[in-house]
Amino acid sequence: MPISPPPSTTERPVPPWALRLARALPFVVLPHCLWRLPFAFGFTMGTVDPAAPPMPWWGAPYVFGLSLLTEALALLCTGLVSGWGEVVPAWIPLIGGQRVAPLAAVVPATLGGLGLVALWDTMPLAWFDVLGFHEVAFGNGWWLLLARVCIGPVMLWGPIVLALAFAYHRRRSPAPSRTALPAARRP
């Protein structure tokens, strides 16, 4: 007997593509988070920079915190396809149970997505030394390949957030009346 999908907790159905993207997003940024963790312990992951200072005492907590923050922000994007992105969960003091204004989610998601595009989607410029962007040097091609495989998927983060924000906006916006025609077009 086939298993039916769980009932929707959103006002309107979420497009399947948006649900899949939101669920995949934490896994898209995970390789990047894992790539940076060895740096916390002074392992250079094949990078060659003789002028690089040693890792400061706060370096390990910073790198771990940055990885946790990255994953938390990726998980937060599931609110764009979930009921808790439309109604504040009841356990949150003062505002629990209130509807989320669509723009209160769309504006930060759009700005965040644009910021992520500006931050990460310029990486290919560094890969090819274009417009003054330079990539850090690596000891050999294998380290370079590993770095690009681990860091490359993060370039999808911004476009995914923008697509999720668009889907959220379309879903939460009032549906246009399909029966009303402009006066000029009426027979």
N, C-alpha and C positions, 0 to 999 in steps of 0.2 A: 504494500500500500504506500503510495507516495506521500511524503511529508509536505503538508501545506506550509507556506511561509507564515511567519507570525503576523498578527494583525498590525496594521500601521498605527503608529502613535503620533503621526503628524496630521495636520489639518487636511492636506491634500497629499496624494501619493508622491513619493520621491522617485525621480527617474532612476531606473536600475543602474545606468552608467554612473550617476552621481553617487549612489550607494557603494558601488564597487570602488570608485576612486577614493572616497572617504575612508573606506576600510583598508585600502592598500597604502594610503599615504604614510602611516607610521613605518611601514616596511620599506617604503621608498627612501626615507631619510635615515633608516637604521644603519646601512653600510657606512654612511658618512659619520654617524655618531661613534660607531665602533672603530673607524679609522683613526679618529682623533684620540682615543683613550690611551694608546701606548705613549703618546707625547707627554702625558701626565707623569710618567715615570722616567722621563729623560730619553726614551727610545726614539730615535729620529726618523724611523720608517724610511730609511734610504735617502733622506734629504741631505744635501750638502750645502752648508752655509757656515764657513769658518768664522764669520763675524757674529754668529748667533750667540746671545748670552745664555748662561745656564738657566734652567727652569727655576723661577723663584719659589719660595716656600708656599705661596698661595696658588701655584700653578696646577697642582693636582686637583684641589677642590674646584678651581675655576673650570678646568676641562671637564670634570665629571658633571658639574652644575650646568655647563653649556650643553652637554649631551642630554641631560635630563630635561632641560628647558626645551631643546629642539624636539624631543619626543612628545613632551607635554603639549606644545603648540600644534604638532601634527595631530595628536589625539583630540585636541580642542576643535579641530575642523570637523569632527564627527557631529558636532552640534548643528552644522549646516544641513544635515540630513536626518536629524533626530528630533523627537518631541521636546527634549530639554533645550533645544535651540529655538523653540517657539514659545514655550512656557517655562519660566524659571522654576527649577526644582523646589518643592515645598520646604526642604530642609535648609535652604539658604535664608538667613535672618533678614527681616524687613521686606524683602522683595519676593520671597518665595511664593509661587502660585500665580504671579502676574505674567501677562503676555509680554513677550519680547517684541518691541517695535522692530519691524523688518529692517529699517535703516540702521538700528543699533547693532545689527549683525552684519549687514551688507557693507556698510562703510568701513568698519575695521578690517573685515575680510578682504575687501578690494584694496585698501591701502596696504595691508600686509602682503597680499599677493603681488602687488606692484613693487613693493620694497624687495621682496624675495627675487623677483625677476631681475631687478636692478643689481642685486647683490650677487646672485649665482649665475645668471644666464650670460654674464660677460666672461665666464671662464674660458670658452673657446678662443676668445681674443688673446688670453694669456698663453694658451696652448700653442698658438701660432705666432706669438710675439707681434701682435697687431696693435696699432694705435697706442703704443707705449705700455701696454700690459705685458708683464713678464711672469713666467712661471718659475717657481723655485727649482733649483737644480737637483737632480737625483743622481745617486751613485751609479745606477745602470738602468737599462730599459725595463727590466722586470719591476723595479720599484715604481717607475713612472707608470707602467701599465696598471699595477695594483692601485696606485693612487687614483688614476682616472676612472677605473672600474668602481672604486668605492665612493669617490666624490662625485662622479658624473651624474648619477641619478638625482642628486639634490637639485639639479637644474629643472627638474619637473615639478618641484614643490610649488613655486610661484604660479605657473600655469594651472596646476591642479586646484589651488586655492581660488584662483580667479574663476575657473569653471564651476566650482562648488558655490561660490558667491553668486554667480549668474543664475544657477539652477535654484538656489534658495530665493533669490529675488523674484524669479518667474513664478515659483510655487507660492510665495507669500503675497504677491501682488494681487489686487482684485482682478477677477476674470473680466475681460471686456465682454460687453453684451454682443452676442452674435446676431441678434435680431434687429438691433437698431442700425439703421442706415442713415448716413448724412442726408440732410434735406435735399441737396442737389442731386442725389442718386436715387431718390424715391421715384417710382413710376407715376 
